[in-house]
Amino acid sequence: MPDACRQSHSSHTPHAAGHALTRGNTASEHSHETTLPELIDAELSLLAFQRRVLALAEDPTVPLLERVRFLGIVTSNLDELYMIRMVELRRDAVDEPVGRLSAKSRLHAVEAEIADILAAQARCAEECVREAAARGTHIVSWNALTHGERAQLQHRYEEEIHRDLVSHAITMSPGFPLPHLPHLGLFVAVVFRAAPGERARLAEHELPRDVPRLLEIPGRRGSVIAIEEVLRANAHTLYPDAHVEGAYLFRVTRGGDLTLSEDDANDLLDAVADATARRPHNPAVRVEVERSMPSHVGTLILDMLRREAIGRDMELTVTSVQVVDGLLDLRCLAALPLEGPPDSASRAQTPVSYPTLAARDPFAGAASVFALLGVRDILLHHPFDAFEDSVVRFFREAAADDNVTAIHATLYRVGNPSPIVEALLSAARQGKQVFVLVELQARFDEEHNVHWARALERAGGHVVYGLPGLKVHAKAALVTRKEGDRLRHYGHIGTGNYNTRSGKQYTDLSLFTTRDDLTGDLCVLFEALANRSSLPEGLPFGGLVAPHQLLPALLQRIEREIQHAEAGRVASITIKVNGLADTEVVRALSRASQAGVRVDLVVRGICTLRPDVPDRSTGVRVLSIVGRFLEHSRIYRFGNGGAPEYLIGSADLRPRNLRRRVELLIPVLDPAQQAQLDQILQRYLEDETAWKLRRDGRYTQRTVEHGDKRGSAQAQSVADLASRR
């Protein structure tokens, strides 16, 4: 998810976003703390995050094209929520014992919050469209076109659209096959009658995916029309001998999980490939319809989808339509042609996008990455330190270096194309020893990962597809290089994936090291992964690995801070992660705060810890940062009585990370690098655009009134780049 640069708040009232499951009167909240649930509901916390992303789209100080992209991000995030979490909520609501209403109440609360978000999103989209119009970019309806413009678009419809529109009848009649509605496809439901007085019939047509959603209007610079408008106006050509009464857009979302059996572990590659191919036939969990669609048309679509699910997944299949105001799938707004000059001269100097980030090349001037790392370890902060010039270069030089004998790496989400995998393929073809753990079950990246796993095998690499019952989420690489009469190890440990796209869009950390202790831990980890043996109970030289070691080690460190506080020594915990939802960790942090430990948490998304509750969590501060770049780095700092300990790595504080995944945290020991982490953490804690979590589960954005206006942490990091040039 992208990020906001510095925002102006002095003339705005604070935003408030998100809802707790138990809502109350904020004015009297101090008299009701004991009635609040111990934990904030995870799903509602996730939706509060969508509110914070939406706030970026609502902010008029954010460039317009970025605002519409944030709208699209909310759309994508809600799609994924339906594909995964809503399926689980519905299953819980069905499976709970009679007499218990908690799961059903939870489902209804989530659905109500989603409805509020969608309404706010539609209002924001309307504002952005008005802003685009002020800049000379217009979304035009068919009725507003001239005769000549209609004729030209009708010709384009006949040439590019009409021939790809295969009609599928939606009918209750026996003997007619049910049409399959693909996941996240856009469909037009056409209502027609063969002759006046006969019963109405219904058919659906999927909009072609190879034609832009927004079509340019010939002769009108900066003006577009939605493809569904063109189809609607020409729907009569689909049924020339019938009377078309209406055409209505809708979209179907299907469940996103893969179904694998216990036996699939024997041939996981083929099993995941097969399951990925079956995913498009998962149950339909949502149907979005435009507001003009008559209710009986929506009912017919729902009936068809429920008949499709007979005998399987009936309890998960959608039972009501979701009515949407305005355009369906707002991701299309990112294609608005906003490059043209604005109508208003006052807007002439206002950019539509963030300036291009001129990232630093951290290895500039170095003849070799290995020569540089042979002198000192290096800690990098992406995307401000260029990912391609550092991490990608590390892999490319390892593949090309005749002295490199082996490369080990874990691959979770690498994307396609992937220069890192291409480097590994090159190394394998040259005869170097290449070991790669490809996590085939990285959700929604399975198809890419299956492709890369097969390619690496064909090139001669040793490929492992994951471990039974666990996902490998650790981000690590180890290069072995012959130097004189000895072998030397060069390690890379990151907080993010080996993916060049996310390397530009996410904030992450990379540590390059030749330390024997850290590379020794990587050797132990890769040996266990290569042998598909049970993972070690713990790494021997300071690293922490899940699922066996990491959770107890973190709990022990929290307990150590409590002991320091009780003894009157320096005691603090500062953690930056993407999610905090593990109940055992939440309770441990709350206990620490009550013992006098200062607990500062920067949590991007889900956070179930309820802060600032008397006798429970009064010493906890929770902030969330959203902006131009997706906050993805994970940093753990423990005050440790004045001898602080620092860890970075792949792990968030959620049950899946601590208990069901292979995660890796490694210590950062160099004083200069520790100071670097302190500066990063301090910037986030002082971020003037941060959102603060309140005890009622809502988030309030900070305001700037007086004093030194430092802006956002991300804006400061961007400014640092400019000051170096």
Disulfide bonds with the S-S distance in Angstrom:
none
